[in-house]
C-alpha cells in the first residue's frame, strides 16, 4: 500500500514539474523596449537597438500609431526612435506578425522622435 502511494506522489510531482517547464516556455517578458519603429500599410515593426532583433508591434496604448502619423512622415516605413513599455510574447503562427518570432504589445508610449540616438542605435 505504501509503495503504491509513493508511486502516485512521484508521478504527480513529475507531472507538476513538466507543467512548469511548459509554462516557462510560453512566458511573457514585460519591460521597456527601445528601438527603431517602422510603420506602414503592411508592417509595424521594432528593431531592438540592443540586439538587432526585429519584432512585430501591436499598439494597445492607442498612442504609438497616432503619434507616428502626427509626425507627418513623408513615406511609409521611415524609422523613428521609440521607447515603450509593454510585453514581449511569442507571435502567432498565422495572421499579421506571424513572420516574426515575437510580438511587442505596447501598453504605454514613453518617447517617440525622428532623432535616432547614435549612442544607442548605430
DRENDO-1510 file (C-alpha; in Angstrom, 1 decimal, always signed):
<recs>
REC; n; res; u; v; w
REC; 1; UNK; +0.0; +0.0; +0.0 .
REC; 2; UNK; +2.8; +2.4; +1.0 .
REC; 3; UNK; +4.7; +1.6; -2.3 .
REC; 4; UNK; +1.6; +2.5; -4.4 .
REC; 5; UNK; +1.1; +5.7; -2.6 .
REC; 6; UNK; +4.8; +6.7; -3.2 .
REC; 7; UNK; +4.4; +5.9; -6.9 .
REC; 8; UNK; +1.4; +8.3; -7.1 .
REC; 9; UNK; +3.3; +11.0; -5.3 .
REC; 10; UNK; +6.3; +10.7; -7.6 .
REC; 11; UNK; +4.0; +10.6; -10.7 .
REC; 12; UNK; +2.2; +13.8; -9.5 .
REC; 13; UNK; +5.5; +15.5; -8.8 .
REC; 14; UNK; +6.8; +14.7; -12.3 .
REC; 15; UNK; +3.6; +16.0; -13.9 .
REC; 16; UNK; +3.8; +19.3; -12.0 .
REC; 17; UNK; +7.5; +19.7; -12.9 .
REC; 18; UNK; +6.6; +19.0; -16.6 .
REC; 19; UNK; +3.8; +21.5; -16.5 .
REC; 20; UNK; +6.0; +24.2; -15.0 .
REC; 21; UNK; +8.6; +23.6; -17.8 .
REC; 22; UNK; +5.9; +24.0; -20.5 .
REC; 23; UNK; +4.6; +27.1; -18.7 .
REC; 24; UNK; +8.1; +28.7; -18.7 .
REC; 25; UNK; +8.5; +28.2; -22.5 .
REC; 26; UNK; +5.5; +30.4; -23.1 .
REC; 27; UNK; +6.4; +33.0; -20.6 .
REC; 28; UNK; +5.8; +36.7; -21.4 .
REC; 29; UNK; +8.5; +39.3; -20.8 .
REC; 30; UNK; +7.4; +42.7; -19.6 .
REC; 31; UNK; +9.6; +45.7; -19.7 .
REC; 32; UNK; +10.8; +48.8; -21.5 .
REC; 33; UNK; +11.7; +48.3; -25.2 .
REC; 34; UNK; +13.8; +50.8; -27.2 .
REC; 35; UNK; +14.5; +50.8; -30.9 .
REC; 36; UNK; +13.6; +51.8; -34.4 .
REC; 37; UNK; +9.9; +51.7; -35.2 .
REC; 38; UNK; +8.7; +51.4; -38.8 .
REC; 39; UNK; +5.1; +51.8; -39.7 .
REC; 40; UNK; +3.3; +51.2; -42.9 .
REC; 41; UNK; +0.3; +49.5; -44.6 .
REC; 42; UNK; +1.7; +46.0; -44.3 .
REC; 43; UNK; +4.0; +46.2; -41.3 .
REC; 44; UNK; +4.5; +47.6; -37.9 .
REC; 45; UNK; +7.9; +46.5; -36.6 .
REC; 46; UNK; +10.5; +47.4; -33.9 .
REC; 47; UNK; +14.2; +46.8; -34.4 .
REC; 48; UNK; +15.7; +46.5; -31.0 .
REC; 49; UNK; +18.8; +48.7; -30.6 .
REC; 50; UNK; +20.5; +46.3; -28.1 .
REC; 51; UNK; +20.3; +43.0; -30.0 .
REC; 52; UNK; +19.2; +44.0; -33.6 .
REC; 53; UNK; +16.3; +41.6; -33.5 .
REC; 54; UNK; +13.0; +42.7; -35.1 .
REC; 55; UNK; +9.6; +42.3; -33.5 .
REC; 56; UNK; +6.1; +42.8; -34.7 .
REC; 57; UNK; +4.4; +45.6; -32.8 .
REC; 58; UNK; +0.8; +45.6; -31.6 .
REC; 59; UNK; -0.2; +49.0; -30.2 .
REC; 60; UNK; -2.7; +48.6; -27.4 .
REC; 61; UNK; -1.9; +52.0; -26.0 .
REC; 62; UNK; -3.6; +53.8; -28.9 .
REC; 63; UNK; -0.8; +56.4; -28.8 .
REC; 64; UNK; +2.1; +54.9; -30.8 .
REC; 65; UNK; +0.4; +54.8; -34.3 .
REC; 66; UNK; -1.3; +58.2; -33.6 .
REC; 67; UNK; +1.9; +59.9; -32.6 .
REC; 68; UNK; +3.7; +58.4; -35.6 .
REC; 69; UNK; +1.0; +59.7; -38.0 .
REC; 70; UNK; +1.1; +63.1; -36.4 .
REC; 71; UNK; +4.9; +63.3; -37.1 .
REC; 72; UNK; +3.9; +63.8; -40.8 .
REC; 73; UNK; +6.4; +61.2; -42.0 .
REC; 74; UNK; +6.6; +61.6; -45.8 .
REC; 75; UNK; +6.8; +57.9; -46.7 .
REC; 76; UNK; +5.7; +54.7; -45.0 .
REC; 77; UNK; +8.3; +52.7; -43.2 .
REC; 78; UNK; +10.5; +55.6; -42.3 .
REC; 79; UNK; +12.1; +54.5; -39.0 .
REC; 80; UNK; +11.7; +56.7; -35.8 .
REC; 81; UNK; +13.2; +56.0; -32.4 .
REC; 82; UNK; +10.8; +54.9; -29.7 .
REC; 83; UNK; +10.8; +53.8; -26.1 .
REC; 84; UNK; +7.7; +51.9; -24.9 .
REC; 85; UNK; +6.5; +49.9; -22.0 .
REC; 86; UNK; +5.0; +46.6; -23.0 .
REC; 87; UNK; +5.0; +42.9; -23.1 .
REC; 88; UNK; +7.0; +40.6; -25.4 .
REC; 89; UNK; +5.1; +37.5; -26.4 .
REC; 90; UNK; +5.6; +34.7; -28.9 .
REC; 91; UNK; +4.0; +35.6; -32.3 .
REC; 92; UNK; +1.1; +33.6; -33.6 .
REC; 93; UNK; +1.6; +31.1; -36.4 .
REC; 94; UNK; -1.0; +32.8; -38.7 .
REC; 95; UNK; -2.1; +36.3; -39.5 .
REC; 96; UNK; -0.3; +39.6; -39.0 .
REC; 97; UNK; +3.1; +39.4; -37.5 .
REC; 98; UNK; +3.4; +35.6; -38.0 .
REC; 99; UNK; +6.7; +36.1; -39.8 .
REC; 100; UNK; +8.3; +37.5; -36.6 .
REC; 101; UNK; +9.4; +35.2; -33.7 .
REC; 102; UNK; +8.0; +37.6; -31.1 .
REC; 103; UNK; +5.5; +40.5; -30.8 .
REC; 104; UNK; +5.8; +43.5; -28.6 .
REC; 105; UNK; +2.4; +44.5; -27.2 .
REC; 106; UNK; +2.7; +48.2; -26.4 .
REC; 107; UNK; +1.0; +49.3; -23.2 .
REC; 108; UNK; +2.5; +52.8; -22.9 .
REC; 109; UNK; +4.4; +55.1; -25.2 .
REC; 110; UNK; +7.3; +56.8; -23.3 .
REC; 111; UNK; +9.1; +58.5; -26.2 .
REC; 112; UNK; +9.0; +58.9; -30.0 .
REC; 113; UNK; +11.4; +61.0; -32.0 .
REC; 114; UNK; +12.8; +61.3; -35.5 .
REC; 115; UNK; +16.2; +61.9; -33.9 .
REC; 116; UNK; +17.8; +58.5; -33.7 .
REC; 117; UNK; +20.4; +58.4; -30.8 .
REC; 118; UNK; +23.7; +57.5; -32.3 .
REC; 119; UNK; +25.0; +56.1; -29.0 .
REC; 120; UNK; +22.0; +53.6; -28.8 .
REC; 121; UNK; +21.1; +52.7; -32.4 .
REC; 122; UNK; +24.1; +52.6; -34.7 .
</recs>
